[in-house]
């Protein structure tokens, strides 16, 4: 079985690795000449680890994130440092944090030599066929595959020609992301990771394995807001919040801080499949990051596809179309409700009206930590399908 993957992001690389384990011939086409992962850190929960285990990378990922990459405590606070909710040891599921560049390096190293083609612009031929139009330094050509997997991100050109493509919608907020230059002690009271919720503002932090800290800052603003100095704006909004937030900003290179407007799909897609073309990752179900599941769901997509196509790749079952239909049904059922929940969490987190914020914070304070941990675990309950 010969498979083309459009996009060299997390989902596309994981799909290629999983399919190659089962004997498929895979080519990954990435339009960028150099892999430069967007973003700073990535939080990965238990379901993401299960997906990595399924494609054979779980042990190597754990080696990268042990011992300090495993987050065991966390919670949510107010800007003055008052705790709203705390999750102590044993209550927080298996959460690990990794720099996106380190994860990409791991994934690329797991590919068979010659799999990844950088600087290749390609597009699935409309209609859900098996062909790609490709352009690179060698010219333009059309090539045929048994399967085309479009993992070309939130602004997928493949999905743009899909029946029922709803387009994107702006969440109402944007996020800055950064990583400290060097290790920062979060302090005994801070825990391993957590978020602070204000009025239309949020700040989150999590340690990387080398002691540096990944952080993000979220603010309600127009999608086209113009900020002359991004880092100065972060300092203005969050510089007087509780420790260790000012120290994290002090320890960050201003030039390395980036801001992105947060979008998701305006509505669920009616299908992730057209003939022999599939959508995977953000191309299929772009969601806001409010559950920390964007990367994990792309990994689940990849592990699911690899498991379902294993008999086809090994010539044990010729019914490729049945396997693709099952992928479509399983992944829409799993990801689309999660995208709705993520957006709802984001709306609550970004509340800016005073009385509504008071009610939100009160509800968080009186909710038992075990109940909050149970909700998080429910999101992460996933095992790969059997073919």
Secondary structure, 3 states (H helix, E strand, C coil): CEEEEECCCHHHHHHHHHHHHCCCEEEEEECCCCCCCCCCEEEECHHHHHHHHHCCCHHHHHHHHCCCCEECCEEEECCCCCEEEEECCCCCCCEEEEEHHHHHHHHHHHCCCCCEEECCEEEECCCCCCEEEEEECCEEEEEECCEEEECCCCCCHHHHCCCCCCCEEEEEEEEEEEEECCCCCCCCCCCCEEEEECCCEEEEEEECCCCCEEEEEEEECCCCCCCCCHHHHHHHHHCCCCCCHHHHHHCECHHHCEEEEEEEECCCCCCCEECCEEECCHHHHCCCHHHCCHHHHHHHHHHHHHHHHHHHHCCCCCCHHHHHHHHHHHHHHHHHHHHHHHHHHHHHHCCCCHHHHHHHHHHHHHCCHHHHHHHHHHHHCCCCCCC
